[in-house]
Amino acid sequence: MKRMGFNCPNENCTSELGRRIGERLLAGDVLALWGELGAGKTFLARSIARGLGIPPATPITSPTFTFINEYDGRLHLYHLDLYRLADPDELETLPWREVLYGTGVAVIEWPERFGSFLPEERFDLRLKITGEVSREIVIVARGEALCDRLDEWFRELSATPGSIACL
């Protein structure tokens, strides 16, 4: 397990970080977005979608009632919101295996509701509210190959000028 953190003082910074993450994603990546209600999980998912090449004209909304929204970009994006999932057994009515183990990218809000179905190899993005619009975002790579990629991300993201400040 490896981690890196960012201090995002405003929404522009959070959006830019999400976009840059989206640009670096590969087929099969799973991103679990952790954070309290209002932490900005859907906002970050939207920014990741932009980095995947999903056009700004395409609305990226939280699939709170449908559980999964799909979008076409450089890679197919599966955006899951499990806030209303009462029991992981309810997943059996959804194509969750295709989502998590397919050739697209899965971004999951409220991943703790997945229970034991949450893949061990994944990126955890932990969002913490630090002010009205500021956030601390910590990325944790789980799995050896993902740890290597996170090292590469750190070099690329920290070397890029802008408002993204590493913790």
Residue pairs with C-beta under 8 A, 6 or more apart in sequence:
1 140
1 141
1 142
1 147
2 140
2 141
2 146
2 147
2 150
2 151
3 138
3 139
3 140
3 141
3 150
4 138
4 139
4 150
4 153
4 154
4 157
4 166
4 167
5 136
5 137
5 138
5 139
5 166
5 167
6 13
6 17
6 136
6 137
6 138
6 139
6 157
6 164
6 165
6 166
6 167
7 130
7 134
7 136
7 165
7 166
7 167
8 14
8 17
8 134
8 135
8 136
8 137
8 163
8 164
8 165
9 131
9 133
9 134
9 163
9 165
10 133
10 134
10 163
11 43
11 133
12 163
13 162
13 163
13 164
14 40
14 43
14 44
14 47
14 135
14 137
15 43
15 47
15 50
16 47
16 162
16 163
16 164
17 44
17 47
17 137
17 157
17 164
18 43
18 44
18 45
18 46
18 47
18 48
18 50
18 51
19 47
19 48
19 50
19 51
20 51
20 156
20 157
20 160
20 164
21 31
21 47
21 48
21 51
21 125
21 139
21 153
22 47
22 48
22 49
22 50
22 51
22 52
23 51
23 52
24 51
24 149
24 152
24 153
24 156
25 31
25 48
25 51
25 52
25 75
25 105
26 75
26 105
26 149
27 75
27 103
27 104
27 105
28 101
28 102
28 103
28 104
28 105
29 105
29 106
29 122
29 123
30 100
30 105
30 106
30 108
30 119
30 121
30 122
30 123
31 48
31 105
31 106
31 107
31 108
31 122
31 123
31 124
31 125
32 108
32 111
32 118
32 122
32 123
32 124
32 125
33 41
33 44
33 45
33 107
33 108
33 109
33 111
33 125
33 127
34 111
34 112
34 124
34 125
34 126
34 127
35 41
35 126
35 127
35 128
35 129
36 129
38 129
39 127
39 128
39 129
39 135
40 127
40 129
40 135
41 109
41 110
41 127
42 60
42 61
42 62
42 81
42 109
44 125
44 127
44 137
45 60
45 62
45 79
45 107
45 109
46 60
48 77
48 105
48 107
49 58
49 60
49 71
49 73
49 77
49 79
49 107
50 56
52 71
52 73
52 74
52 75
52 77
52 105
53 73
53 74
54 60
54 71
54 72
54 73
54 77
58 71
60 69
60 71
60 79
61 69
62 79
62 81
62 109
63 69
63 79
63 80
63 81
64 81
64 83
64 84
65 84
67 80
67 81
67 82
67 84
67 85
67 94
68 78
68 79
68 80
68 94
68 95
68 96
68 99
69 78
69 79
70 76
70 77
70 78
70 79
70 104
71 77
71 79
75 103
75 104
75 105
76 102
76 103
76 104
76 105
77 104
77 105
77 107
78 99
78 102
78 104
78 105
78 106
78 107
79 107
79 109
80 96
80 99
80 106
80 107
80 108
80 109
81 109
81 110
82 108
82 109
82 110
82 111
82 113
82 114
83 109
83 110
83 113
85 91
85 110
85 113
88 113
88 114
88 115
88 116
88 117
91 114
91 117
96 117
99 106
100 106
100 117
100 119
101 119
108 114
108 118
111 118
111 124
112 118
120 142
120 143
121 142
121 143
121 145
121 146
122 142
122 143
122 146
123 139
123 140
123 141
123 142
123 146
123 150
124 139
124 140
124 142
125 137
125 138
125 139
125 140
126 137
126 138
126 139
126 140
127 135
127 136
127 137
128 135
128 136
128 137
128 138
129 135
130 136
136 167
138 167
139 150
139 153
141 147
141 149
141 150
154 166
157 164
157 166
158 164
158 166
